[in-house]
């Protein structure tokens, strides 16, 4: 057909738009490298595991992982390179299916115009360009669903079976297709019943490929991992979060002009179905429940990723709707004027649809893509105003909508919902730049065989250190963390950051290190972590560890620099030389120092350290890696936090014996951990504990005043104890003195 041929040739060049546009948004997100590590372990014969020997399904893209592994094994192309090429090919493939579906529209004279319009609307959607790369399976999922929809509604039994197989493959690519596939097949069955076409003898050929693929995968998953659902489901599914979900949908509706596109698509779907083809109406069968489901979950961590399958059929249906509206308007005028009215109406509606679908995304990109660096793009919220984007004033209504757009956008990113692609783009580059240099130095041969690491962002980190067991703080690849509830309510939640390791879990797993960024000098490394291992000339590996004995045994013969003393061990933002209080007010009374027991300004003042926790005393303020300490006096204090071993050490600091006279009190400043059974200032009288005081899980030192009248005549000793090696397992203290009330005049 001439119209169809014209449509092919006019629409094909439009497929280049998302491919070219994607070069501005090209990114490999950190999460993609989680799948890449599974791919590497599979190719290396270790199985589909993240940590070797641990069978946890920390990915949601089974088929994608198998494809990348096959390409690497057969062609030698790593997933870092093959993933984005495959996504770009799937992008072109999706556009071709949209084109083919448009050219198959029944009862339309100008199918070529419809095809051009459908492809143009889809290709100019910014989100289509964003998810043309990423390293994730997003675009393959969209391609398979779109292709399956087209094939299912072909009047061909083999085509319908192929469509069912596409839905099955989509379910192996992402589990959402477990909803999408059956919903579409049910819509297909309903359409046949309405049209009184043969159904029951067609059910088995249509359902069987999908059921076989999905059923086989579920049985394999349970046999391999011992679970019916992927571990990521447990990690991400916390509780309903409707306010986030509806804000998510409000934002995307405003940004992509869905308030105009969706009604047009509904009109177009009904119009095409009335002409004998329900293929662009049927996807509403899964879109509607998916909208509600996403609203319940709170949306998604990545901007508009979960909506990617909507765009092809939605814009195809919208193109049909534009045609239906144009024809409807033309039917109200004389026959001679219908062509002009129809063409004019179609052009105006198309222009408005494009305008409202492109204006805000382009304005966003203009600012976002110019934002550079990890710090500037962290929790990136692009605020639009008429100073930065003055041309938005000429788009009717957008000036009024701008405050809501900015408010919704800020709220979402503050809660890690719909995090902007620019942030993921910069963060992926940031991680690669700082970790990938390790690949040239064979780090695996240097790390001890019992090394176990922990990291909240495990993608690039896990890829660069393939043999290193890595515990995922957020639970995507860890079954225990994935099932441990966080403490945040919905107001304080952050999407996909709601899970935490239960108390003691990291210790039980043997976590003993966390590697930091590649460094060119030892000093540069010491600014990141307390231990720096030399790998070669201008090559250093800084790392944290709270296991002093493990470090000593594992790195004793290696060139290791330890941050224990010196200028780098002390934080430069710590206050210094604070006034010493000889007089102070507490409990509404004035007190005067009569005898200092410990000021810790450069000396221990006769106090005796026991164990390891108080080896670096007195502390000159705040140690490296510690939150700023404040509230102490003079130039030093007691601080059992360690710049190298953090809270891992234990011990005590014991005062010289002293006696008190009647009317005297003991005063001191204390902060740090809140568990007084393990981190505290302890007063002993004749060897018996008579009092214990601790901090309040903060680094500010609070004053304590204790009457010593009950202990007059006894030998007194103060012990500062640290017997806690977990979080907040340290104590900070200062300014121990015997004081007396100043009489009022």
KEVEXTOR-679946 format. One record per residue: residue in three letters; x, y, z of N, C-alpha, C in turn. Coordinates in steps of 0.05 Angstrom, whole numbers, plus 5000, padded with zeros to 4 digits. Layout:
REM KEVEXTOR-679946
alaXYZXYZXYZ ...
***
This chain:
REM KEVEXTOR-679946
unk501749765000500050005000501850255000 unk501250444982502950684981503050835007 unk500750865021500851005046502650875067 unk502450605067504150455086507050485079 unk507750475053510550505045511550775052 unk509950985048510751255055511251265085 unk509451135101509751145129512351025138 unk513150795126515750675133517950865128 unk518050985105520451145098520451415113 unk518151515120518051765135518551725165 unk517651495175517851445204520551335212 unk521851175194524351045201526451245211 unk526851475198528951665207528351765236 unk525851765244525151865271526251685293 unk526851435286527851245306530651325315 unk531951495300534651595308534451795331 unk532051915335531852125356532552025383 unk531251805393532051715420534851605422 unk535951495400538651395400540651625403 unk540251835388541952075390541652215416 unk539152245425538552375450539752225473 unk539851965471540851795493543851845498 unk545251945477548152005481548552225502 unk546652405505546752615526546252495554 unk544652285554543952155580545351895585 unk547351835569548651565571549551525600 unk548851295611549851235638549650935643 unk551450835660551350565671551050605701 unk548650555711548150605739549450405757 unk549950475781551350305800549850035804 unk547150045803545649795807546049605784 unk546649695760547149515738549449335744 unk551449435758553849275764553249045783 unk551049055798550248825814549648595795 unk548148645774547548435754550148345741 unk551948535735554448465722556048275738 unk556048305765557548125782556347845781 unk553647825780552447565777553347445750 unk553447605729554347515703557147405705 unk558947555718561747475720561947205734 unk560547175757560646925772559646695756 unk557446745740556346535723558346445702 unk559646635688561546575668564046435679 unk564746515704567046385717566446115730 unk563946025726563245765737562545755766 unk561945995778561246005806558146005810 unk556646005788553746005791552546285792 unk549946295793548546555793548446655822 unk550646755831550946845859552447115859 unk551947275880553447525884555947465899 unk555747345923558047245938558146945933 unk560546855926560846575919560046395942 unk558346205936557346015956554846105970 unk553946355965551446455978549246475956 unk547246315959545146305939542846495946 unk543146745937541246955942540747095915 unk538147115907537447235881537247535885 unk539547675883539647965887539248115861 unk538048005841537448135816534548085809 unk533448245791530648205783530548185752 unk532648085740532848085711534147825701 unk533047605708534147345702535047315673 unk533247365655533847335626536047525617 unk535947765627538047965620540747865629 unk540947755653543447655663544447425646 unk542647245638543447015621544447115594 unk543147315582543947425556546747545558 unk547147715578549747845581551947635586 unk551347425601553247215605553947065579 unk551847005563552346865538554047035519 unk553447295518555047475500557947475509 unk558347485536561147495546562547225540 unk561147005545562446745541562946685512 unk561146765494561446695466562946895450 unk562647155456563847365440566047515455 unk566347465480568447595496567947885502 unk565347975500564648255505563448265533 unk564648425551563748435579561048575580 unk559548525602556848665604557048965606 unk559349065615559749355616559349475588 unk560149335567559949435540557449325526 unk556749075530554548955515551849055525 unk551549125551548949195562547749435548 unk549249645545548149885533547649865503 unk549449705490548949655461546349505457 unk545949305474543549145472541049315477 unk541249495497539049675503538449865479 unk540449965466540050135443538649985421 unk539449735416538249565396535249515403 unk534749475429532049435437530349685434 unk531649915437530250165432529350195403 unk531150135385530350145356528249935351 unk528549695363526549485359523849565369 unk523749705392521149795402519849995383 unk521450185373520450375353519350235328 unk520750025319519749885296517049745301 unk516749635325514149515332511949725332 unk512549955344510550175344509750245315 unk511750265298511250325270509550115257 unk510249855262508749635250505849635260 unk505449685285502749685296501049915285 unk502350145281500950375269500150315241 unk501850195225501250135197499149915194 unk498549775216496549565215493749665224 unk493549915230491050025240488849995219 unk486549855227484449815207482650055203 unk481650085179479650295174480850575173 unk483450605170484750865169485850905141 unk485151125129486051175102488951245101 unk489851425118492551525118494151385141 unk494751135137496350985157499151105159 unk500251205137502951315138503051555157 unk501051735157500951955175500751865204 unk499051665208498751555235501451435245 unk502851295227505451175235507451385242 unk507651595226509551815232508851945258 unk506251995263505452125287506051955312 unk505451695310505851515333508851505340 unk510551465320513451445325514551705335 unk513551935324514552195332513852245362 unk511452185370510752225398512452055417 unk512851805409514451625426517351715426 unk518451775403521351835400522152095414 unk520252285417520952535430520452535460 unk519752315471519452295500522252265512 unk522852455530525552455542526152195557 unk524152075570524651835585525451605567 unk524451605543525351395524528351415519 unk529351655516532251695512533851625537 unk532751695560534151635585534651335589 unk532551175584532750885589533650725565 unk534750875545535950735522538750615530 unk539850695553542350575562541850475591 unk543550555610543250495639544550235648 unk544850045629545949785637543849595649 unk541449705653539249545664537549425641 unk535649255649534049105630531549255621 unk531349505628528849655625527749645596 unk529449715577528549735550527949465538 unk529349255546528648985536525848905546 unk525248975570522648915581520449045565 unk520849305559518949455543518649335515 unk520849265503520849145476519148885475 unk519648715494518248455495515348485499 unk514548665517511648715522510348835497 unk511649025484510549155461510248955438 unk512348795434512348595412510248385418 unk510048305443508048105450505248205446 unk504748455452502048575447501348565418 unk503248645401502748645372502148365362 unk503848175370503547895360500947765370 unk500247825395497847695407495347765391 unk495148005381492748085367492848055337 unk495047925327495047855299493047625295 unk491847615272489947405265491447165255 unk493147055273494846835265495546675290 unk495046415289495446255313498346245322 unk500146215303503046215310503946485320 unk502746695310503446965320502546995349 unk500146895355499146915383500846755402 unk501746525393503546355410506146505415 unk507146635393509646785396509247025415 unk506847145414506347365433506347265461 unk505047035466505146925493507946865502 unk509546765484512346715491513846975498 unk513147185484514347445490513647535518 unk511147485526510347555554511847385574 unk512247135567513846955584516747055587 unk517947125564520647235565520747495580 unk518647655577518547905593518447845623 unk516947645631516847565659519547465669 unk521147345652523847265659525747505660 unk524947725646526547965646525948145670 unk523348175677522448315701519948185711 unk519648155737517348005747514648145744 unk514648405737512048545734510448415711 unk511748285693510248155670508447935680 unk508847845705507047645716504247765719 unk504048025721501448175720500748245691 unk502748355677502148465650501248245630 unk502648025629502047815610499247705613 unk498547605637495747505640493647715635 unk494147965643492148175639491748215609 unk493848215593493548255564492148015551 unk492847775560491547535549488647515556 unk488047615581485147625589483647825572 unk484948055566483648255549483248145521 unk485247995511484947865485482547665485 unk482347505506480147315508477447465509 unk477347675524474847835526474047945499 unk476048045484475448155458474347945439 unk475347705441474347485423471447405432 unk470947415457468247345466466247555456 unk467047815459465248035450464748015421 unk466747935405466447915376465447645367 unk464947465387463947195381465747045362 unk468347075368470346915353471046665369 unk472046465356472846225371474946285393 unk474446175417476146235439477345995452 unk475645805460476645595478478745415465 unk478545365439480645205427483245365423 unk483045635427485445805424486845845451 unk485545785473486545855499489245715505 unk489245455500491645305507494045395490 unk493845425463496145525448497145805457 unk495245965466496046235475497246225503 unk496146075521497046075549499445905553 unk499845695537501845495543504745615542 unk505545765522508345865522508946035547 unk507046215554507446385577507646205603 unk505746025606505645855630508145685632 unk509045575609511445405610513945555618 unk514345795606516645955613516646045642 unk514346155650514046265678514246035698 unk512745815693512745595711515445465714 unk516845435691519545325692521445495708 unk521245755704523045945718522445935748 unk519845935756519145925784520245675798 unk519945445784520945195796523945195798 unk525245305778528145325779529045505802 unk527645735805528445925826528145795853 unk525945655858525645525884527745315889 unk528345165867530344955871533145065875 unk533745295863536445405864536745585888 unk534845755894535045955915533345895940 unk531445705937529745635960527545845965 unk527046015945524946225948523246235923 unk520646305926518946335903519246615891 unk520146805907520447085898523347165900 unk524247355883527047445885527447595911 unk529947595921530647725946530148025945 unk530248145921529848425918526948505926 unk525048315922522348375930522248435960 unk523548265976523448296005525048556013 unk527148615998528748856005527249116000 unk525549115980524249365972521349385982 unk520049165987517249175995517149206026 unk516449446035516549496064513649526074 unk512249726065509549776074508249966054 unk505549996053504350186034505350466039 unk505550616016506650886018505051055998 unk502551086003500751215983501451505977 unk502251655998502851935992505251965973 unk507251795975509451795956508451705929 unk506851495928505951395903504251585887 unk502351725900500751905884502352165877 unk504252235893506052465885507752385861 unk508652135861510052025838508452045813 unk505951965814504251975790503452265783 unk503152435803502552715797504852845782 unk507352785791509652895779510052805750 unk509652555745510052455718507852545699 unk505452575710503152675694503652965686 unk504753115703505353395697507753415678 unk509853275684512353295669512053205640 unk510552995635510252875608507552935595 unk506053115607503553185595501552955593 unk501652775612499852545612496952625615 unk496452855627493752955630492452995603 unk494053035582493053055554493352795539 unk495652655543496152415528494252195536 unk493752155562492151925570489251945560 unk487852175561485152175549485252125519 unk487252235505487452185476487851885471 unk489551765488490051475485487551305489 unk485951385509483551235514481551265491 unk481351505481479651555457480651385433 unk483351395429484451255407484150955410 unk484550845434484250565438481450465433 unk479450625443476650545438476050565408 unk477050775395476450815367477550585350 unk480050505356481250285341479850015347 unk479149975373477749735380475049715365 unk473749945362471149955348471549875318 unk473949915308474449845280475549565278 unk475649415300476349135298479049055309 unk480449235322483149165332483449285360 unk483449115381483649205409486449215419 unk488449195402491249165411492249405426 unk491249645420492249885434490349965457 unk488149825460486349865483486949665505 unk487749415496488249205515490349265537 unk492549415530494449475551493349625575 unk491049765572489849895595489149685616 unk488849435608488249225627490449185648 unk492949235640495049225661495949505670 unk495449705654496249975663494750065687 unk492150015688490450115710491349985737 unk491449705738492449595764495349665770 unk496949705749499749775754499950055766 unk498250245757498250505769497650495798 unk495650335806494850305834497050165849 unk498249965838500449815852502849995857 unk503650145837505850335840505250545861 unk502750635861501950835881502150715909 unk501350465912501550335938504450305947 unk506250235928509050185935510550445939 unk509450665930510750925933512251015908 unk511850885885513250955861515750775858 unk517850895849520350745843522750925850 unk524950795856527350955863528451105838 unk528250975815529251105790527051265777 unk527851485765525751655752524551515728 unk521951465730520251375709520951105696 unk522850955708523550695697521250505695 unk519550495716517350305716515150385696 unk515250625686513250715667514150675638 unk516550585634517650555607515850385589 unk514650155599512949995581510450145572 unk509650355586507250505579507550645552 unk509950765548510150965527509450855499 unk510450625489509850545461506850525455 unk505350375472502550335465500950585473 unk501850735492500450985500500551185478 unk502951225466503251425445501951325419 unk502051065414500650965391497651005394 unk496650955417493751005422493151295421 unk494951465431494551755429494451855401 unk496251745384496151815355493451735343 unk492451505350489751425341487751615351 unk488051705376486151895388486152165374 unk488552255367488752515352487252485326 unk487652255312486252215287483252205291 unk482352075312479452045317478252325324 unk479652485340478652745347478552925322 unk480652905306480653075281478352995263 unk477952735259475752645242473052725254 unk472852715280470352795293469653085289 unk471753255292471253545287470653595257 unk471953455240471453495211468653405203 unk467453215217464853115210462653325214 unk463353545229461353745235461253965214 unk462953955194463054165173462354035146 unk461854205126461154105100463353925089 unk462653745071464553555060466953685047 unk466553905034468754035020470954145039 unk470154195063472054315082473254105102 unk472353865100473153665120476153605120 unk477253585096480153525095481753745109 unk481053995103482454225115482054225146 unk479554195155479054195183480353965198 unk480253735185481453495198484453525200 unk485753625179488653665179489453875199 unk487954095200488654315218488254225247 unk486054095253485553995280487653795289 unk488353615271490353415277493053545283 unk493753745267496353885271496354035297 unk494154175304494054325329494254135353 unk492653925353492753735376495453605378 unk496653535356499353425356501353615368 unk501253865359503054075369502854105399 unk500354115409499954145437500953905453 unk500453665442501453425455504453415457 unk505753495435508753505435509653725454 unk508353955453509254175470509154105499 unk506954005508506653945537508153685545 unk508953525526510553295532513553345532 unk514353565520517253625517518153855533 unk516454055538517254305550518654275577 unk517354145596518554105622520953925622 unk520853695607523353525606525753675595 unk525353835574527553985562528554195581 unk526754335595527554525615529154395637 unk528154165645529654005666532453945657 unk532653835632535253755622537253985619 unk536154215612537854445608539354515633 unk538154475656539454525682540954285692 unk539654045691540853805702543453735689 unk543553735662545953655648548253845651 unk547654095660549754285665550754275694 unk549454105710550254075738552453865740 unk554753945751557053765750557853685778 unk559053445780560353355805558453215823 unk559553035839557952865857556453035878 unk557853235889556653395910554253555900 unk554553665876552453835865550053675856 unk550453425848548253255838547153065859 unk548253065883547252885904544452985914 unk542552805912539752865918538953105900 unk539253065874538953285855536053365852 unk535453615857532753715852533153955833 unk531953935810532154155791529754345795 unk530254585803528154785807527854955783 unk525454965772524955125749523855395757 unk524755605744523555875748523856035722 unk522756265721522756415696525356555691 unk527156555710529856665706531556465690 unk531456215698533056005685531755905659 unk529155905658527655805635525456005627 unk526156245618524156445613522156365591 unk522956195573521156125551518755955560 unk518755845584516455695594514055875598 unk514456135600512156315603510356305579 unk511356225555509756225531508255965527 unk508655765546507155525545504755555563 unk502355575553499955635569499755445593 unk499455565617498955415641501455325656 unk503755305644506055195658507155375680 unk506855635677507655815698506055765723 unk503455715720501755645743502455375755 unk503355195738504054925748506854905759 unk508555095754511355075762511755045792 unk510355195809510655155838510054865847 unk507954755836507254475843509354285833 unk510354325809512454165797514954165815 unk515754405824518154425841517654295868 unk515354335880514754225906514653915905 unk513353805885513253515882516053405877 unk517553535860520153435853521953425878 unk521953645893523553655917522753445938 unk520153405941519253205961520052925952 unk519852865927520452595917523452535921 unk525152715912528052645914528952645943 unk527752805960528452795988527852526000 unk525952385988525252115998526251895979 unk528151975962529451785944527451645925 unk525351785918523451695898523851845872 unk523851695850524251815823526851985823 unk528951865834531552005833532452055805 unk533352295800533852385772536152235759 unk535752195733537752045717540452175718 unk540552445720543152585721544652495746 unk543252465768544652375793545852095789 unk544251915778545351645773547551645753 unk547351825733549451845713552151935726 unk552052145742554452245755555452055776 unk553651925791554551745812555851495800 unk554851395778556151165765558951235756 unk559251475744561951565736563751605760 unk562651715781564151755806565251495817 unk563551295819564351035829566550905811 unk566050915785568050795767570750935768 unk570751195769573251345770574851275795 unk573551215817574951185842575450895850 unk574150705836574650425843576050275820 unk575350335795576350175773579450175770 unk580950385779583850365778584950125793 unk583550015813584449785827584749535809 unk583249525787583249295770585949235758 unk587649435756590349395744592349285764 unk591649255790593649185810593048915824 unk591248755813590848485824590248495854 unk588348655862587748685890586848425903 unk585548255887584647995898586947835910 unk589247855898591547695908592847815933 unk592148075939593248215962591548185987 unk588848185983587048176005587147896018 unk586947886045587047626059584647456050 unk584947186050582847016041580347026059 unk580647116084578247136101577147416102 unk577847596083576847866082573847856076 unk572248006091569448036086568848336088 unk567548446068567148736067564148806069 unk563649056074560849146076560649416061 unk558449466047558149706030555249746024 unk554249996026551450056019550950075989 unk553050135973552850165944554649955932 unk553549725926555149485921555649425892 unk554649595874554949545845557749545835 unk558849785830561549805820563549685840 unk563049715866564749605887564949305884 unk562649165882562748875879563948785853 unk563648945832564748875806567748885806 unk568849095818571749135818573148935836 unk571848835857573048645875571448385874 unk571648235852569848015847569947785867 unk572247725877572447505896572047575925 unk571647835931571347925958568347905967 unk567847745988565047745998564248026007 unk561948125998561048386004558148366016 unk557848466040555148466052553748726044 unk551448706033549948936024548349056047 unk549049296055547749426078544749466073 unk543949496047541149546041539549296035 unk540949066033539448816032538848706005 unk539548845983538848735957539948455952 unk542348405961543648145956544047995982 unk542748076003543047946029540347876040 unk539847616045537247526053536447616081 unk538347636099537747716126537048016127 unk538748176115538248466115535648536101 unk535048386079532648436064530048396080 unk530248236101527848176117527948316144 unk529748506148529948646173528748926170 unk526648986185525349246182527049466193 unk527049696179528349936189526550066210 unk527450286220526050426241524550666231 unk524950746206523750986196520750946191 unk519151146198516351146189516251256161 unk513851276149513651366121514651656118 unk514351826138515352096136518352106132 unk519751926144522651926143523851726124 unk522151586109523051366092524651476068 unk526351296058527851346033527551096016 unk526351125993525750895976528150725971 unk527850465975529950265971532250295991 unk531850456012533950496032532650456060 unk530850256062529250216086530149976103 unk532049826093532949586107535649636119 unk536049506143538649536157539349266169 unk541949226172542848976184541948966213 unk540948736222540148706250542548726269 unk542148786294544348816313546048566314 unk548648606311550548386313550948226288 unk549348286267549448116243552048146228 unk553048396225555548436210557848306225 unk557748306251559848176267559747876262 unk557347766262557047476258557947386230 unk557547566211558447506184561447536180 unk562847636201565747666199566647916184 unk564948116182565848366168568248476181 unk570348526165572848636176574148856160 unk572748946139574049166123571949306106 unk572649546098571149686077573149846062 unk573449786036575449906019574450176010 unk576250376010575550636001576850695974 unk576750945964577551005937580550985932 unk581250905908584050885900585451145904 unk587851135914589451375921592151365908 unk593251595903595951615890598151645911 unk597451735935599451765957598251645982 unk600051576001599151476027597551696042 unk598451946040597052156054594252196043 unk593952176017591252196005589551966015 unk590651736018589151506028588351546057 unk590151656073589551686101587351896106 unk586752066087584552246090581852116085 unk581951866076579451716072579051496092 unk581151376102580951146119583451116136 unk583250966158585550956177587850766169 unk587350596149589450406140589850446110 unk592350446102593050486073595150276066 unk594350106046596149896037597349986010 unk599949966008601350035984601149805963 unk600149875940599949675918602149695898 unk603249935895605349985876606150285877 unk607750365857608450645856605950815849 unk605351005867603051175864600451015863 unk600350805879597950635880597550545909 unk595450645921594950575949591950505953 unk591550315971588850215977588150286006 unk586550496011585650556038583250386046 unk583150306072580850156081580350196110 unk577850156118577050156146577149876157 unk577549856182577249596196576849656226 unk575049506238574649516267575749266281 unk577449126267578648876277581648906280 unk582649026301585549076303587248826302 unk586348606314587848356313587948246285 unk585748266270585648166243587548326225 unk587548596228589348766212592248686218 unk592948656244595648596251596548326240 unk594748126241595447856231595547846201 unk593747986188593347966159595248136143 unk596148366154597748556139600448606152 unk601248436171603648486186606148506169 unk606248346147608648346130608348516105 unk606148666103605648836079606149126085 unk606649286064607149576069604549726076 unk603949726102601449846112602050086128 unk600650306122600850556138598350576155 unk598650626181596450636200596050916210 unk593651016209593051286219592451266249 unk594451286266594051276294594651546308 unk596651686299597351936310598252126288 unk598852366295599652566275597352746267 unk597852936251595853146244593353026230 unk593652816214591352706199589452556217 unk590452466241588652316259586652496272 unk587152746273585252936286583753096265 unk581153116269579553276251580153566254 unk580453706232581253986233578954166241 unk576454066240574254236248573554226277 unk575254076293574654056322575454316336 unk573854406356574554646370576954606388 unk578554806392580954786408581055006429 unk582554956451583055156471580655286483 unk578555116490576155226501576655306531 unk575255506541575755596568575255376589 unk576755386611576455196632574855326654 unk572755186664570855306683571855256711 unk572855466725573455446754570855496770 unk569055646758566455696770564255616749 unk562155496758559955426739557355406755 unk555155406740552555376752551355116744 unk550354966763548854716758546854676780 unk544554566772542354526791541654776806 unk541755006792540955266803542855356826 unk545255246826547155326846549855386833 unk551355556845554055616836556055436850 unk557955326833559955146844562755246838 unk564555196857567355276853569155036855 unk571055016836572954796837574854826860 unk575154616876577054616898579454436892 unk579054226876581254046869580753926842 unk582653956823582353826797583353536800 unk581753346788582553066787583552986760 unk582553126739583453066712582453266692 unk584353416680583653616660584453516632 unk586453346630587153206605587953406582 unk589353616590590353806570593253746565 unk593653536549596353446542597553236560 unk596353186583597352986602594952826612 unk595652576623593552416634593052476664 unk594652666675594252756702594352526722 unk596052326717596352106735594351876732 unk592551896713590551676709591951446694 unk591051206699592350966688590550836667 unk591550796642589950656622590150356625 unk587950216620587849926620586649836593 unk587649626581586649536555587549726533 unk586049726511586849866486585250116481 unk582850136492581050356484582150626490 unk583850656511584750916520587750956515 unk588750816494591650826488592451096478 unk590651236464591351496452590151726468 unk590851736494589751946511591952126521 unk591352376526588752506521588352556491 unk585852566483585252616455585252916449 unk586452996427586453286421583953376407 unk581653296416579153376404577653146391 unk576953176365575452986350577252816333 unk577052556335578752376319577652356290 unk579352286271578452246244576352026243 unk574252076227572051876225569851916246 unk570252106264568352146286566752396281 unk564152396289562652646287563852856306 unk563653116300564953316316564153306346 unk566253306362565853296391565753586402 unk563853646419563853916430562853896459 unk563354116474562554126502564754066522 unk567154006511569453956530570854216535 unk572754206554574254446562577154416557 unk578554636554581354636550582154536522 unk584454396520585454306494585254006490 unk584353866510584153576507581953456524 unk581553196520579453046534580052746532 unk578452586546578552296543576552216521 unk577552056502575851986479576551706470 unk574951506476575651236470574951156441 unk573751336425573551296396576451296385 unk576951106367579751086356579751156327 unk581751316318581751396290582251156271 unk583350946280583850706263581650496268 unk581050436293579350206299576550296308 unk575950546306573250646312572350566340 unk570050416341568950336367569750056376 unk571749936362572249656366573849586391 unk575349786402577149726424575649746451 unk576749616471575649626498577849676518 unk577049776542579049836562577850026583 unk579650146599578750326620580950526626 unk580250746637582150956647581451006676 unk583450966694582950956723584351196736 unk582851336752583951576766585751486790 unk587451656799588851606825586751616847 unk587151466870585251466892585051746904 unk582751816915582452076928580352056949 unk580152246967578152256988576652526987 unk574252516996572652766995571952857023 unk571653117026570753237051567753297049 unk566553327073563753377073563053637058 unk560953637043560153867028561253867000 unk563153686994564353676967562653506948 unk562853566923561553406902563553336880 unk562953126865564553056842563153166817 unk564653306800563453396775565253306751 unk563953266729565453196704563553236681 unk564753216657563253246631563352966618 unk561052876607561052606595559152616570 unk559952456550558252416526558952156514 unk557952106489558551856475556151676477 unk556751406478554651206476552751216499 unk550251116495548151136515547750886532 unk549350676527549050426542550950436566 unk549850526589551650566613552650306624 unk551550086616552549826625555249766613 unk555849906591558349836576560150076571 unk559050316569560650556565559750766585 unk561450826605560550996627562851106643 unk562251306660563951396681562951256707 unk564751116720563950956744565351056768 unk563951106790565151186815565150946834 unk567550886845567750676865568650786892 unk567450676913568150756941569050506956 unk571550496964572750266977572350016960 unk572650046934572549826915569749736907 unk567749876917564949806910563750026893 unk562449946871561250146853558850276866 unk558850546866556750696878555250876859 unk556150896834554851066814555951016786 unk554251066766555051016738553451216721 unk554951356703553651556686554751536658 unk553051586638553951556610552951786593 unk553551766567552651966548549851906538 unk548952046517546252016506546351976476 unk548351806467548751746439549151996423 unk550852166433551652406418554352486428 unk555752656412558452726418558652986435 unk556453086444556453316462556853226490 unk558553356505559053286533557253446551 unk555753306568553953426588555253416616 unk554553616632555753626659554153456679 unk555653316696554453166718555653266744 unk553953306764554853376791553653176811 unk555453046827554552836845555552906873 unk553752916893554552966921556152726931 unk558352786945560052576956559652546987 unk557752676998557352657027556952367037 unk555552197022555251917031557851767030 unk559851867016562351717013564651847029 unk564152037046566252167061567751957078 unk570351977078572051787093572751547078 unk571651497054572251257038574351327017 unk575751117008577651156986576051146960 unk576251356944574651376920576451356895 unk575351226874576651196849574651236827 unk575351386806573651416782574851236760 unk573051076748573850916725572150996701 unk573551076679572151126653572350866638 unk570150726632570250466621568950466593 unk570150296576569050246549569249946544 unk566949806546566849526542564849456519 unk564549646501562549616479564049646453 unk563749456434565149476408563249516385 unk560749576390558849636369558549926364 unk556349996349555850276344555450436370 unk556650676371556650846395557950706418 unk559850526412561350396433563850546441 unk563450796449565650956459564551156480 unk566351276495565651476515567551716512 unk566451956516568152196516567652336543 unk569752426556569552536583571752746587 unk571252926606573253136612572553276638 unk574453426648574053626670573053496695 unk574553296706573853176732574953346754 unk573253416774574053586796572353546820 unk573553616844571953636868571153926872 unk568553966876567454236877565754266902 unk565254526908563554586931561754826923 unk559354826935557455036929558555306939 unk558255516923559055786931556755906946 unk557255976972555056086988553956346976 unk551356376978550156626969550756856988 unk551257086977551857326994549257457003 
***
